[in-house]
Amino acid sequence: MSTTYTLDTATSRANPTPAPLKRLTIPAIRRQKGKTPLVMLTAYTVRTAQLLDPHCDMLLVGDSLGQVIYGLPSTVPVTLEMMAAHGAAVVRGSYHAVVVIDMPFGSYEASPEKAFESAAFLLKQTGAAAVKLEGGTAMAPTVKFLTERGIPVMGHVGLTPQAVNVLGGYGARGRTPEEAAKIVADAQSIAEAGAFSLVIEGVVEPIAIEITNSIACPTIGIGASAQCDGQVLVTEDMLGMFERTAKFVKRFADIAETISSATQTYADDVRSRAFPGAEQVYAPKD
């Protein structure tokens, strides 16, 4: 028996209620290699986690929150404290999905020991099951160091947003034979180092297929291939919250228009004094 956080619909606030521990595990994710594709979406808040959790195998507390939540120009300025605060909220709002939390830029690259310190902080502060870090062969010793010390690691190769200043932008990677070979080698190194899964982002499709067929852990595609072992998108992109999105995003809804329309109706009702109505105000007691 464990305690999770569910929405109390009577108050529309998150309150702790006892619930059986039904959360998926890291070994369960590993076993999905080559089976039914894994579903992963980003989540940054309790309520979003509550809505996504029943449908997802994994929830990623992505450092994309820097742009989506805070309006930052890239993921580079995101801090450990920001990740910890949002990671804890997502864990509180979920009970089924494996929660993975991004390690922000500067929190793990210097040394395996630094990475362990940062990862341990995030897992202790949030209750998440695993961390995700970007990078290829150079990060393999760090992945090995963490996994050998009980910290599950999700890798991330291809387009790595934290390296945007080196890459020069967010364009697809692997368009030259040399770069394609490096991405494949990077993926194989991270998988061999013990990663339980691997995100492949923004690569030409044959690279994603080759990686998926050549490593033992599940691959999670984003701008990669339907032949990956799973898929991930930024939830706000998938829901149509932003006008501009990457080529690989499919909008499954138009939530931005829904919010805008509802806000316009609210504003009209306030200005015309149609809101609040009799049903929204308190009458005196007889």
N, C-alpha and C positions, 0 to 999 in steps of 0.2 A: 504494500500500500504506500502511495506517495501523495503528496499534495501538489496540485497544479492550480492554475488560475483560469477560471472561466467567467464569462460575462453574466452578471446578474441582471436579467432583463427587466426586473422590477425597478432597478435604479439606474440602469444603463451605465454601470461602472464595473470595473474588474474587481472581484473579491475572491479570496481564496476559498475553495471548496474541495473536500477530499475527492479524489478520483483514482481509480486503479492505474497503475503504471503500465501503459500500453505502448510506450515509445519504441520505435524501431531502433535497432542497434547498428553499430559500425560493421560487425560481421554479417548482419543481414543485408546491408548495402553491398558489401563485397560479393555476396552470393548472387546478386542480381546480374552479374556479368553475363552478357549474351542472352538474358531472359527478357521479361517484360520491361520496357524502358522505364528508367527512373524519372520521377517528376520533381523538379526543384524550382523554386521561385525565391526572390528576395523578400525579406520582411524586416521592418525596422521598428514596429510598434506592436503593442499588445493586441489591439483590435485587428490589425492586418493579420497577425499570426493566427488569431482565433478563426478568421474567415478562411485562410489558406490551409491551415493544418490538416483538416480532414481529407484534403485532396492531394497532398504532397508527401513524398517520401523524405525530402530534405527541405529545410528552410535555411537560406543563406542570409546571414546578417552581413551584407556586402558593404565594403568601403565606398561603394557607389552612393551611399547615404550622404557623402560629402556634397555631391551634386544634386541628388534628388531631394534631400531634406534641407541642406544648409546653403544651397546655391553657390557652392565653391566651383572654381573653374576646372578642377580635376580632383582625383582622389588623393593626391600627394599631401595636402594639408591635414588630412584626417588623423586624429590622435587615438591612442589606446583608450583614453577615458571616454571618448565619443563612442567607440566600438563597445566598450563595456556597458555603458548606459543602455544602448539600444539592444545589445545582446541579451541583457537581463530581462528587458521588456518582452522580447520574443520568446524566451524560455518560459516566462510566466504565462504567456498567452497560448501555449501549445502543450500537447500531451502525446501526440502521435509521431510527428516528424523528427528526424535527427536534425538538430540545430548545429550549423557550422558557422563559425565566425571568422571574418577576414582579419588577418594581421596587417595593420596599416604600414605604410611606407616608413622605413626607418626603425621599425621595431624588431627586426629579425635579421637583416642582411649582414650586420657587422660580424657576427659569430654564432655558432650553434648555441653557446651558452646564453648569449643575449636573446636569441630566439626562444630558448626554453623559459627564461625569466618572463618574457612578454606573453608567451602562450599560457604559462601557468597562471599568470595574473588574469588573463581573459577567462580561462575556464573556471577559476575560483570565483571571480566576480559575477559571472553570468550563469553558470550551470550548463553551458553549451557542451556538446559531446566532442567537438573537433575544431581544429583551426584550418584555415586555408592560407597558403602563401604562394606568391608568384615566383617564377623563375625556373630555369632548366638545370643543366648539368652542374653549374656552380652552386646550386642550392641543394643538391643531392645529399651531401654530408649533413646538412642541417636537418633534412627530412629524416634521415637515418637516426640522427642524434635524438630527435624528438620522439619518434616512434619507439625507439628502444627504451625510452623513459616514460612510456605510457600515455603519450599525447598523439591521438590519431591526426593525420595530416591529409588534407586534400590539396593536390598540386594544381598548378595553373600555367599553361604554356600557350604559345602562339602570340596573339595580341595581348600584351600584359599592360593594363592601363597605368600602373604605377611607374612604368618605364616610358611614359609618353614623351618625356623630354629627350630621351635617347632615340626613340623610334621616330620622332618627328611628326606624330599624328596618330590617328585611329584607323588608318587604312588596313585592308586585309593583308595578312602576312603569308609568306611562303610562295611568292610569285616567281622567285628565281630558284634554280636547282639547289644552290648553295644554302639559301635560307630554308628551303623545304627540308633538306637533309638535317640541318641543325635543329629544327623544331621536332622532327621525329626522334633524333638522338636525345634531345632534352626530355621529351616525354618518357622515353625508355629509361633514362637515368633516374627520373623521379619515381617511376613505378618500381624499379628495382630497389630503390632506397627504402621502400616500404609504404608509400602513399596508398591509402585505401580507395582513393578515386582521383580522377584527374579532369579538370576543366580544360577544354580545348576551345579557345576563343578566336574568332575572326581569321580563319585560315581558309585557303582554297580547299575544296572538299576532298580531293584525293589524299591530302595529308591526314585529315581527320580519320578517314577510312583506314589508312595504313596504320596509324597509331592504335586505333581501336582493335585492329586484328593482330597487333603485335605485342600488346601488354596484357598482363593478367588482371589488373584492376579495372573497374568500370570507368568509361569515359563519359563526361558530361559535356555536351556540345552547346555552344552559343555562337551562332554564325559559323557552323562547322559542317555537320552532316546529320541527316535523319538516321544514319547507320551507327551513330554513337549509342552508347548504352543508356543514355538519358539526355535530358535537355534542361536548360535553365534560361530564364529571362529576368530582367528587372521588372518587377510586378507593375510598377507605374507605367512602363513602356507597353507592356502587354495589355493593360487596361485602357490605353489611349489617353493618359493624363498629359502627355506632351505633344506639341505639334510636330516637332522634329525628332526622329528616331533613326537608328541605324538600319541599313538594308536588311539585316537578318531578323528584324523585329516584325512579328505579326500582331496586329491589334485585334484583340478578341472582344473589345468593347470600346465605347466612346464616353468614358466617365467624365472627361473634361467638359463635354457638352452638357451632360446631365447635371453636373455641379453648377455650371454657368447658368443654365436655364432655371434651376431651382432657386439660385441666388437672386436672379432677376425677378422671379415671382415673389419671393420673400420681400425684396426691396419695394416692389410695387404695393404689396399688401401693407407694409409698414407706412409708406408715404400716404396711402389712402385711408389709413387707420382701420383697415379691414382686419389687421392682426395687431394685437391679440383680440380674439373674439370671445364671446360669452363662455365658450368651453375651455378657454385657456386662462381665465381669471377666477379668483376666489370670491365667492359671494359671502356676505355676512351670515353668521348663524342666526337662525330664528330665535 
